[in-house]
Amino acid sequence: MHKARSIFTWAIVSLCVFVLITLPVNLQTQLIASITVVTIMAMIKILKGEGTWRLIALAFGTAVVLRYAYWRTTSTLPPVNQLENFIPGLLLYLAEMYSIAMLALSLFIVATPLPSRRQRPVKEERFPHVDVFVPSYNEDAHLLGNTLAAAKAMDYPAEKLHVWLLDDGGTLQKRNSSKLLEAQAAIARHNELKQLCEALSVNYLTRDRNEHAKAGNLNSGMQHSTGELIAVFDADHAPARDFLRETVGYFDDDPKLFLVQTPHFFINPDPLERNLRTFDRMPSENEMFYGIIQRGLDKWNAAFFCGSAAVLSRRALQSTNGFSGISITEDCETALALHSAGWNSIYVDKPLIAGLQPATFASFIGQRSRWAQGMMQILRFRFPLLKRGLSIPQRLCYMSSTLFWLFPFPRTIFLFAPLFYLFFDLEIFAASGGEFLAYTLAYMLVNLMMQNYLYGAFRWPWISELYEYVQTVHLLPAVISVMLNPRKPTFKVTAKDESIAVSRLSEISRPFFVIFAVQIIALAITIYRIYAEPYKADVTLVVGGWNLVNLIMAGCALGVVSERGEQRAASRRVRVNRRCEFGVSGKWHTASIEDVSVHGARLHVFNKQLDPMTIGAEGEIRFRPHGRADLETLPLVIRNMEQDGDIMAVGCRYIPKSALDHRLIADLIFANSDQWAQFQESRRRNPGLIRGTIWFLGLAFYQTSRGLIYFFRSMRPEREAQQMAKATS
């Protein structure tokens, strides 16, 4: 009876919504209705309405979006017999419908995400054996030493913690390569990492052949280990001391649990954050996914494995023959297989690892291309919507995660659509200026407001659009390539710990300047057509305004691809404030460690009786590591000094000489997980739609000018070389 009543209620509500969406009204009524909805949503936001009020605001916004979709479908498509208008018009329509479908999936997933889970410490009487896998391919020993030392130092019974370095860069296949240099490099790497692992009491494992990339490497680790649980960390993802204590306990609560996933926190900015200088004041791109979307997926038992910072059940993995390797995104594919087999996952929203992001724009695009191609492979080979064993919500969640990576197609269409009218006078959108205000502008405003409702402090206005635009130019051919040949892509390791010594344009920046130039020309044509064709001024203003938005976005992107020169771009400094003793020239002085990075530390030394020091001199610091009673010593070299009253600020670089030194470096940087959460919270504030838009416009103006300056500077050496060639010819 109750089920029948629910179906009846759903049918009545659906009928009312359908009538509302399809109700024929005049343009004035539609405009009034749009203004009313925007006003109501704004008032609820200003009054900070949460819970039911938040859902009411989203419902009003959804009504406007659906009304727009109906109007676009029934009233705006060009006639079929005008193919030159109809084909680009249809492409634009499909791009908009894709955006609306993705908004619908986002609403389903994150309208009411799960709150962050309460702490679930592991029971003292039950500590399961845990194998920690650190898969590696081409990372250097210094980076691996810090990660392995941090993993070894986790607060967990030593006899039940087994750390494994899974080295795919020193396989027998590589050591026996017919290419002499490659073989010698692999042999040297193999020997160096074996010695490092012996010194750190870590298991070193390589294999005969590099088969099935990271998935094959992890499966090789499973064959040589026996732990009940498996923790996975990327080579540049170092765990905090409490990682296992915060995650392992959940497996006692659910025998069908296969995954506990935690966020990926990064101590360095990505290229967009570094080049735009937003890292310390604006949430990172990944925080929208880990702060909101994963919690939304968790609500539907669809939080998936992200390749690192996770603990998995060996029993669950063995039930599906280990890590899946058909796609190059083995993490999501593995989670899909296990979810469809009836296993469960949970997401713990607390940063418990710190890693490194790509520092250069080219590496960033390479990483995103792999993600996009891997998700397209999952869509092609696993097609989540029809995957047996998944619940309907899980199917929708996985479809959202995979379909998202089709964004280069609609982004490209949105970029070039106004140019069809401005350059070729094609009418691909049959509407007047008044209809645009009543329908399209209202839809755009409501869409922005809904995004602000959903992601708020985790994603500032227009930033997602900028990220998608800068990726679209290079991801579009990558996605097309995998669609044409889904088995072609191969796993490529993202470059770690890069630095940029000299300011320069990215080597893949040229298309952005070409697009910017085309849009400048389109702006000039817009101004000309307004005066030359006043009878079309309303439509020309609308299309020209659309192109202006694209121009602002393209201009801001010029700053993204203008790489700032910073010697330690991969090394953000983290405040620690720990007391220590500083030794130099045989004397010890009272000091404090103010901040640290993966490369060095900054000290405050009480220098009332401090002898003069020289840059380049070796010294050492003595401090007490977490969980230890004795002081231990870390060697350093002095890089710079600055006098401040009785305090000497000393910048130092680590010079690790033993495995113990890597343990101390890891203790300084990675031991305390609370510092990551505090840093994230310091950036999470919602500027609102109006202030956020004004801020973005200022950012775009400055970055456009900076990008053009970099461009003209890059042209100067070429011109000088040409002049010199002429002079000597």
C-alpha positions in Angstrom: 0.0 0.0 0.0 2.8 2.4 1.0 4.7 1.6 -2.2 1.6 2.2 -4.4 1.0 5.6 -2.6 4.7 6.6 -3.3 4.4 5.7 -7.0 1.1 7.7 -7.2 2.7 10.7 -5.5 5.7 10.6 -7.8 3.4 10.4 -10.9 1.4 13.4 -9.7 4.5 15.5 -9.0 6.0 14.5 -12.3 2.9 15.5 -14.2 2.8 18.9 -12.4 6.5 19.5 -13.3 5.9 18.5 -16.9 2.9 20.9 -17.2 5.0 23.7 -15.6 7.9 23.2 -18.0 5.8 23.0 -21.2 3.3 25.7 -20.2 3.0 28.2 -23.2 3.7 31.7 -21.9 4.5 35.0 -23.5 8.0 36.5 -23.4 7.1 39.0 -20.7 5.7 36.4 -18.4 8.8 34.2 -18.9 11.1 37.1 -18.1 9.1 37.9 -14.9 9.2 34.3 -13.8 13.0 34.1 -14.5 13.7 37.2 -12.4 11.5 35.9 -9.6 13.4 32.6 -9.4 16.8 34.3 -9.5 15.6 36.6 -6.7 14.3 33.8 -4.5 17.5 31.8 -5.0 19.6 34.9 -4.2 17.6 35.6 -1.0 17.9 32.0 0.2 21.7 32.2 -0.3 22.0 35.6 1.4 20.0 34.4 4.4 22.3 31.3 4.4 19.5 28.8 4.1 20.6 25.2 4.6 18.9 21.8 4.6 15.4 22.0 3.2 15.9 25.7 2.1 18.9 24.6 0.1 16.9 21.9 -1.7 14.1 24.4 -2.4 16.6 26.8 -4.0 18.0 24.0 -6.1 14.4 22.9 -7.1 13.6 26.4 -8.3 16.9 26.5 -10.3 16.1 23.1 -11.8 12.7 24.3 -13.0 14.4 27.2 -14.9 17.0 24.8 -16.4 14.3 22.3 -17.6 12.2 25.2 -18.9 15.3 26.4 -20.9 15.9 22.8 -22.2 12.3 22.6 -23.4 12.5 26.0 -25.1 15.8 25.1 -26.8 14.4 21.8 -28.1 11.1 23.2 -29.5 11.8 26.7 -30.6 15.5 27.5 -31.4 16.9 24.9 -33.7 17.5 26.1 -37.3 15.4 24.5 -40.1 16.7 21.1 -41.3 16.7 22.2 -44.9 19.4 24.9 -44.1 22.3 22.5 -43.4 24.9 25.2 -43.1 22.9 26.5 -40.1 21.4 23.3 -38.9 24.5 21.2 -38.4 26.5 23.7 -36.2 23.2 24.6 -34.5 22.6 20.9 -33.7 26.1 20.6 -32.4 25.6 23.6 -30.1 22.3 22.1 -28.9 23.9 18.8 -28.1 26.7 20.5 -26.2 24.1 22.4 -24.1 22.1 19.2 -23.4 25.3 17.5 -22.3 25.9 20.3 -19.8 22.4 20.0 -18.5 22.7 16.2 -18.2 25.9 16.6 -16.2 24.3 19.2 -14.0 21.5 16.7 -13.3 23.9 14.0 -12.4 25.8 16.5 -10.1 22.5 17.4 -8.4 21.8 13.7 -7.8 25.3 13.1 -6.4 26.0 16.2 -4.3 22.7 17.9 -3.5 23.0 16.4 0.0 26.4 14.8 0.4 27.3 12.7 3.5 28.9 14.8 6.3 32.5 13.9 7.1 32.7 10.6 9.0 33.5 10.5 12.7 36.9 9.2 13.7 37.0 5.4 13.8 40.3 4.4 15.5 41.5 0.9 15.2 40.8 -1.4 18.2 44.0 -2.0 20.3 43.3 -5.7 20.5 43.0 -6.1 16.7 45.8 -4.9 14.5 45.6 -6.7 11.1 48.7 -7.2 9.1 49.0 -4.4 6.5 51.1 -4.5 3.4 52.1 -1.0 2.2 52.7 -0.8 -1.5 54.7 2.0 -3.0 54.7 1.4 -6.8 57.5 3.3 -8.6 58.8 3.6 -12.2 61.2 6.5 -12.7 61.2 8.5 -9.5 64.5 9.3 -7.9 65.9 7.8 -4.7 65.6 11.0 -2.7 61.8 11.2 -3.3 61.3 7.5 -2.7 63.4 7.7 0.5 61.1 10.3 2.0 57.9 8.4 1.1 59.2 5.0 2.3 60.6 6.5 5.5 57.2 8.1 6.2 55.4 4.8 5.5 57.8 3.0 7.8 57.2 5.6 10.5 53.4 5.2 10.6 52.0 4.7 14.1 51.3 0.9 13.9 52.8 -2.2 15.4 56.1 -2.8 13.6 55.6 -6.5 13.4 52.3 -6.1 11.5 53.5 -3.3 9.1 55.2 -4.5 5.9 56.4 -1.8 3.5 57.1 -2.8 -0.1 58.8 -0.7 -2.8 57.4 -2.1 -6.1 60.1 -1.0 -8.5 59.1 -1.1 -12.2 62.1 0.9 -13.3 64.6 -1.8 -12.4 62.9 -4.9 -13.9 64.9 -7.7 -15.5 63.5 -6.7 -18.9 65.0 -3.2 -18.4 68.3 -4.4 -17.0 68.7 -6.7 -20.0 67.6 -4.1 -22.6 69.4 -4.1 -25.9 69.8 -0.3 -25.4 73.0 0.0 -23.5 72.3 3.3 -21.7 68.8 2.2 -20.7 70.2 -1.1 -19.4 72.9 0.6 -17.4 70.5 3.1 -15.9 68.1 0.3 -14.8 71.0 -1.6 -13.2 72.2 1.5 -11.3 68.6 2.2 -10.2 68.1 -1.4 -9.2 71.2 -1.4 -7.0 70.6 2.0 -5.5 67.0 1.3 -4.5 67.9 -2.1 -3.1 70.5 -0.5 -0.8 68.0 2.2 0.2 65.4 -0.4 1.1 67.8 -2.4 3.1 68.8 0.7 5.1 65.2 1.5 5.8 64.2 -2.1 6.5 61.7 -2.0 3.6 61.0 -4.9 1.2 62.4 -4.3 -2.3 60.5 -6.1 -5.2 60.8 -5.9 -8.9 59.6 -8.2 -11.6 60.8 -9.8 -14.8 58.7 -7.8 -17.3 56.9 -4.4 -17.4 53.4 -5.9 -18.1 50.1 -4.2 -17.5 51.7 -1.0 -16.1 50.7 0.0 -12.5 48.0 -2.7 -12.2 50.5 -5.4 -13.1 53.0 -4.0 -10.6 50.5 -4.0 -7.8 49.3 -7.5 -8.6 53.0 -8.6 -8.5 53.1 -7.2 -5.0 50.0 -9.1 -4.0 51.6 -12.4 -5.2 54.6 -11.8 -2.9 52.8 -10.6 0.2 50.2 -12.0 2.6 48.8 -9.0 4.7 45.1 -8.9 5.3 44.9 -5.3 4.1 46.8 -3.4 1.4 47.6 0.3 1.6 48.7 2.0 -1.6 50.7 5.2 -1.8 52.1 6.7 -5.0 55.9 7.4 -5.0 55.3 11.0 -4.1 52.5 10.5 -1.6 53.9 10.3 1.9 51.5 9.3 4.7 51.1 10.9 8.1 51.8 8.9 11.2 48.1 8.4 11.9 47.1 7.1 8.4 46.6 3.5 9.4 45.0 4.2 12.7 42.5 6.5 11.0 41.5 4.0 8.3 42.1 0.3 9.3 39.3 0.3 12.0 36.5 0.6 9.4 37.2 -2.9 8.1 36.0 -4.4 11.5 32.6 -2.8 11.0 31.7 -4.3 7.6 33.0 -7.7 6.3 32.0 -6.6 2.8 34.2 -3.5 2.8 36.8 -3.4 0.1 38.0 0.2 0.2 38.7 3.1 2.6 39.8 6.0 0.4 41.2 9.3 1.8 41.8 12.6 0.0 44.9 13.5 -2.0 46.4 16.6 -0.5 49.3 18.4 -2.3 52.0 20.5 -0.8 52.8 22.2 -4.0 50.6 24.2 -6.4 49.5 22.9 -9.8 50.6 25.0 -12.8 47.4 27.1 -12.8 47.8 27.9 -9.1 51.5 28.6 -9.4 51.3 30.8 -12.4 48.2 32.6 -11.2 49.5 32.8 -7.6 46.3 31.5 -6.1 47.5 28.5 -4.1 47.5 30.1 -0.6 44.2 31.8 -0.9 41.9 29.7 -3.1 40.9 26.1 -2.8 42.8 23.7 -5.1 41.0 22.1 -8.0 41.1 18.7 -6.4 39.3 19.9 -3.3 36.0 20.1 -5.2 36.3 16.4 -5.9 37.7 15.3 -2.5 35.8 17.8 -0.4 32.3 17.4 -2.0 32.0 14.9 -4.9 33.6 11.9 -3.1 31.3 12.6 -0.1 28.4 12.6 -2.5 29.5 9.4 -4.1 30.0 7.9 -0.6 26.3 8.5 0.1 25.5 6.0 -2.7 28.2 3.5 -1.9 30.1 4.7 -5.0 33.2 6.3 -3.6 36.0 4.9 -5.8 39.7 4.0 -5.5 41.9 6.9 -6.6 45.1 5.0 -7.0 46.8 6.1 -3.8 46.1 7.2 -0.2 43.8 4.2 0.3 43.5 0.9 2.1 42.0 -2.2 0.4 40.9 -5.6 1.4 43.1 -8.4 0.0 40.1 -10.8 0.2 38.0 -8.5 -1.9 40.8 -8.0 -4.5 41.4 -11.7 -4.8 37.7 -12.3 -5.5 38.0 -10.2 -8.7 41.6 -11.4 -9.6 43.4 -8.4 -8.2 43.7 -4.9 -9.7 42.1 -4.4 -13.0 44.3 -3.4 -15.9 42.2 -3.2 -19.1 42.2 0.6 -18.9 45.1 3.0 -18.0 43.1 4.2 -15.0 43.3 0.9 -13.0 42.0 2.6 -9.8 38.5 3.5 -10.9 38.2 0.3 -13.0 39.2 -1.8 -10.0 36.5 -0.1 -7.8 33.9 -0.6 -10.5 34.6 -4.3 -10.7 34.4 -4.7 -6.9 31.3 -2.6 -6.5 29.6 -4.7 -9.2 30.6 -7.8 -7.3 28.7 -6.6 -4.2 31.6 -5.1 -2.2 31.3 -1.7 -0.3 33.5 1.3 -0.1 33.7 4.3 2.3 35.4 7.7 2.1 37.2 9.3 5.0 37.3 13.1 4.4 40.6 13.9 6.2 43.9 14.5 4.5 46.3 11.9 5.7 48.9 12.0 3.0 50.8 14.8 1.3 51.9 14.6 -2.3 53.3 16.5 -5.3 51.5 17.7 -8.3 52.9 18.3 -11.8 54.8 21.6 -11.8 54.8 22.3 -15.5 51.8 22.9 -17.7 53.0 20.2 -20.1 53.2 17.5 -17.3 49.8 18.7 -16.0 48.2 18.1 -19.4 50.0 14.7 -19.8 48.5 13.6 -16.5 45.0 14.8 -17.4 45.2 13.2 -20.8 45.9 9.8 -19.1 42.9 10.3 -16.8 40.6 11.3 -19.7 41.7 8.4 -21.9 41.4 5.9 -19.1 37.9 7.0 -18.2 36.9 6.8 -21.9 38.3 3.2 -21.9 36.1 2.4 -18.9 33.1 3.9 -20.6 33.9 1.8 -23.7 34.8 -1.5 -22.2 32.9 -1.5 -18.9 29.9 0.9 -19.7 28.7 1.5 -16.1 25.1 2.2 -17.0 24.6 -1.5 -18.0 27.1 -3.1 -15.6 25.5 -6.0 -13.9 25.7 -6.0 -10.1 25.6 -2.2 -9.7 22.7 -0.4 -8.0 20.9 2.3 -10.1 22.6 5.1 -8.0 26.0 3.5 -8.5 25.4 3.3 -12.2 24.6 7.0 -12.3 27.6 7.9 -10.1 30.0 6.0 -12.4 28.4 7.4 -15.5 28.9 10.9 -14.1 32.6 10.2 -13.4 33.3 8.8 -16.8 31.1 11.2 -18.9 32.7 14.2 -17.3 35.8 13.6 -19.4 33.8 14.3 -22.5 33.9 18.0 -21.6 36.4 19.0 -24.3 33.7 18.5 -26.9 31.1 21.0 -25.6 33.9 23.4 -24.5 35.2 23.5 -28.0 31.7 24.1 -29.4 31.0 26.8 -26.9 34.3 28.4 -27.9 33.7 28.5 -31.6 29.9 28.8 -31.8 29.8 32.6 -31.7 32.4 32.8 -34.5 30.0 31.0 -36.9 27.7 34.1 -36.7 30.4 36.8 -36.5 32.6 35.4 -39.3 30.1 33.6 -41.5 26.7 35.1 -40.6 25.3 31.7 -39.9 22.2 31.6 -37.7 22.7 28.6 -35.5 20.5 29.8 -32.6 17.1 31.0 -33.7 16.1 33.5 -31.0 15.8 37.3 -30.6 17.7 39.4 -28.0 14.6 39.5 -25.8 14.3 35.7 -25.8 17.9 35.4 -25.0 17.4 37.6 -21.9 14.3 35.7 -20.8 15.6 32.2 -21.3 19.3 31.9 -22.0 20.6 34.6 -19.6 18.3 33.4 -16.9 19.6 29.8 -17.4 23.2 30.9 -17.3 22.6 32.9 -14.0 20.7 30.0 -12.4 23.4 27.5 -13.5 26.1 29.6 -11.9 24.0 30.0 -8.7 23.4 26.3 -8.5 27.1 25.5 -8.9 27.7 28.0 -6.1 25.1 26.2 -4.0 26.6 22.8 -4.6 30.3 23.6 -4.3 30.4 27.0 -2.4 33.7 27.4 -0.6 35.3 24.5 -2.5 35.1 26.0 -6.0 35.1 29.8 -6.7 33.1 31.2 -9.7 34.5 30.7 -13.1 37.5 28.6 -12.0 36.1 25.3 -13.1 35.5 26.9 -16.5 39.1 28.0 -16.7 40.4 24.6 -15.7 38.3 23.0 -18.4 39.3 25.5 -21.0 43.0 25.2 -20.5 42.7 21.4 -20.7 40.3 21.3 -23.7 42.8 22.5 -26.3 45.1 19.4 -25.7 42.6 16.9 -24.3 40.3 17.0 -27.3 42.7 15.1 -29.6 43.5 12.7 -26.8 39.9 11.8 -26.2 39.2 11.5 -30.0 42.3 9.3 -30.3 41.1 6.8 -27.6 37.6 6.8 -29.1 39.0 5.8 -32.5 41.4 3.3 -31.0 40.4 2.4 -27.4 43.4 0.0 -26.9 46.0 2.4 -28.1 46.7 4.5 -24.9 49.5 3.3 -22.6 50.2 4.2 -19.0 52.7 7.1 -18.7 54.0 8.1 -15.3 53.5 11.8 -14.4 56.7 13.7 -13.8 57.4 14.4 -10.1 59.4 17.1 -8.3 60.0 19.3 -11.3 61.3 22.8 -11.1 61.4 25.8 -13.5 64.6 27.8 -13.3 63.7 30.5 -15.9 60.4 32.2 -16.7 59.2 31.0 -20.1 56.2 30.1 -22.1 55.1 26.5 -21.9 56.2 24.4 -24.9 52.5 23.7 -25.6 51.3 27.3 -25.3 51.0 28.2 -29.0 47.4 27.2 -29.6 46.2 29.5 -26.8 47.7 32.6 -28.4 46.2 31.6 -31.8 42.7 31.3 -30.2 43.2 34.6 -28.3 44.1 36.4 -31.6 41.1 34.9 -33.4 38.8 36.2 -30.6 40.3 39.6 -30.7 39.5 39.7 -34.4 35.9 38.5 -33.6 35.6 41.4 -31.1 36.6 43.9 -33.8 34.0 42.4 -36.2 31.4 42.6 -33.5 31.9 46.3 -33.1 31.9 46.8 -36.8 28.7 44.9 -37.3 26.8 46.8 -34.6 27.4 50.0 -36.5 27.1 48.5 -40.0 24.0 46.4 -39.3 21.9 48.3 -36.7 18.8 46.2 -37.5 20.7 43.1 -36.2 22.2 44.9 -33.2 20.3 42.9 -30.6 21.5 39.5 -31.9 25.0 40.9 -32.6 25.3 42.2 -29.0 24.3 38.9 -27.6 26.7 36.9 -29.7 29.4 39.5 -29.2 28.9 39.3 -25.4 29.3 35.5 -25.6 32.5 35.9 -27.5 33.7 38.5 -25.0 33.3 35.9 -22.2 35.3 33.5 -24.2 37.9 36.2 -24.8 38.2 36.9 -21.1 38.7 33.1 -20.4 41.2 32.8 -23.2 43.2 35.8 -21.9 43.3 34.4 -18.4 44.6 31.2 -19.9 47.6 33.1 -21.4 48.8 33.6 -17.8 48.3 29.9 -17.1 50.7 28.9 -19.9 53.3 31.6 -18.9 55.5 29.6 -16.6 56.9 31.5 -13.6 60.6 30.8 -13.0 61.0 29.4 -9.5 63.9 27.3 -8.4 61.8 25.2 -6.1 58.4 25.2 -7.8 57.7 21.7 -6.5 58.4 22.6 -2.9 55.9 24.6 -0.9 57.0 25.5 2.6 54.9 24.3 5.5 55.0 26.0 8.9 55.9 23.7 11.8 57.4 25.8 14.7 59.5 23.0 16.4 62.3 23.7 18.8 65.7 22.4 17.9 69.4 23.0 18.3 71.5 24.3 15.4 75.1 23.1 15.1 77.7 24.8 12.9 81.5 24.9 13.2 81.4 22.6 16.2 79.1 24.9 18.3 75.4 24.4 19.1 72.9 27.2 19.3 69.3 27.5 20.5 67.0 27.6 17.5 63.5 26.7 16.1 62.4 25.1 12.9 60.0 27.7 11.4 59.0 26.0 8.1 60.0 23.0 6.0 59.7 21.7 2.5 60.7 18.5 0.7 64.1 20.1 0.0 65.0 22.2 3.0 64.1 24.1 6.2 64.1 27.6 7.5 65.5 28.1 11.0 65.4 30.9 13.5 68.7 30.9 15.4 69.3 32.9 18.6 72.5 34.6 17.4 73.6 36.8 20.3 76.8 34.8 20.5 76.7 33.3 17.0 79.9 33.4 15.0 79.7 34.6 11.4 78.6 31.9 9.0 79.2 31.4 5.3 76.8 30.4 2.7 77.6 26.8 1.6 78.9 25.8 5.0 77.6 22.5 6.4 75.7 22.3 9.7 73.1 20.2 11.4 69.9 20.4 13.5 69.1 18.3 16.5 65.4 17.7 17.4 63.1 15.1 18.9 61.1 13.1 16.3 57.4 12.3 16.9 56.9 9.3 19.2 60.6 9.3 20.3 62.3 10.3 23.4 65.9 11.0 22.2 67.2 13.9 20.1 68.4 13.0 16.6 70.6 14.9 14.1 69.9 15.9 10.5 72.8 17.3 8.3 72.2 20.5 6.3 74.0 23.0 4.1 73.4 26.7 4.6 71.8 28.4 1.6 71.0 31.9 2.8 70.9 34.1 6.0 69.0 37.2 7.1 69.5 39.2 10.3 66.5 40.2 12.4 67.5 41.7 15.7 68.8 38.9 18.0 67.4 36.3 15.5 69.2 35.0 12.4 66.9 33.5 9.8 68.8 30.7 8.2 67.7 28.9 5.0 69.1 25.4 4.8 69.0 22.5 2.3 68.9 18.9 3.5 71.9 16.7 2.6 70.7 13.2 3.6 73.6 10.8 4.0 71.8 7.8 5.5 68.4 6.1 5.8 68.0 7.8 9.2 68.2 11.2 7.5 65.2 10.3 5.3 63.3 9.3 8.4 64.0 12.7 10.0 63.0 14.6 6.8 59.8 12.6 6.6 59.1 13.3 10.3 59.5 17.1 9.8 57.2 17.3 6.8 54.7 14.5 6.9 54.2 13.2 10.4 51.5 15.7 11.5 48.3 15.3 9.4 46.5 18.1 11.3 48.6 20.7 9.4 47.1 19.7 6.1 43.5 20.0 7.3 44.3 23.4 8.9 45.8 24.7 5.6 42.8 23.5 3.6 40.4 25.2 6.0 42.3 28.5 5.7 41.5 28.6 2.0 37.9 27.5 2.1 35.7 30.6 1.9 33.0 31.4 -0.5 33.4 34.9 -2.1 29.9 34.6 -3.6 28.9 34.9 -7.2 29.2 38.7 -7.6 32.5 39.2 -5.7 33.9 36.1 -7.2 33.1 37.3 -10.7 34.7 40.7 -10.1 37.8 39.0 -8.7 38.0 36.7 -11.7 37.7 39.7 -14.1 40.6 41.4 -12.3 42.6 38.2 -12.4 41.9 37.7 -16.1 42.9 41.3 -17.0 46.3 41.0 -15.2 47.0 37.5 -16.6 46.2 38.5 -20.1 48.8 41.3 -19.9 51.3 39.0 -18.3 50.8 36.4 -20.9 51.3 38.9 -23.7 54.5 40.2 -22.1 55.9 36.6 -22.0 54.9 36.2 -25.6 56.7 39.3 -26.9 59.7 38.4 -24.8 59.8 35.0 -26.3 59.8 36.6 -29.8 62.8 38.8 -29.0 65.6 36.1 -29.1 64.3 34.8 -32.3 64.3 38.2 -33.9 67.8 38.9 -32.6 69.0 35.6 -34.0 67.6 36.4 -37.4 69.2 39.9 -37.4 72.5 38.4 -36.4 72.2 35.8 -39.2 71.5 38.5 -41.7 74.5 40.5 -40.5 76.9 37.6 -40.9 75.5 36.5 -44.3 
